[in-house]
């Protein structure tokens, strides 16, 4: 059986994407500092750390926030939304068979 997949995307923004959650947000420079370069790991909604590269943002403003989003297929083989200008695929991977209880159920559109 073909597994469903997740796509993790990132884009630079001037505003803190976590502000509406009272989160401090994280800048590109902070990710670089935490990673010790452009490659590191970011956890996904399943709580699994995924290897990502931020090399596509090299030369970007280190004070810009990095907004990260995850898009999950409803069904295996479903297309992902088209990327907007400035968005970059950070990772794409198969999802585990079991969905954590804390995530809402996958619904058909």
C-alpha positions, 0 to 999 in steps of 0.5 A: 500500500502506498503511504500518505506523505507530508511536505514541510515548507518554509518561507521568510517573512517580516512578521512573527508567524507565531505571534497569534499563539504568543510564541516568540517565533524564530529567525533565519539567523536563530535557525542557523545558529541552532543548526551550526549551519544551514542543515539541521532537524525540525520536528513535524506535527507527528513529533518526529524530527526531520532533516532539513536544509535551509540552504535555499535561504542562504543570503536571506536576511538573518533577522527575517522569521522563518515560517514553517508549514506542513501539508499532509496528503488526505489520500496517497498520491493526492497532490500537494498545494502549489508553492507560492513565490518564496516558499521552499520545500524543506522536506517531503516524506512518508507518514507513519501508519499510526496517527497520534491521538492529539492530531485531528482526524484526516477529513475528505475535502 
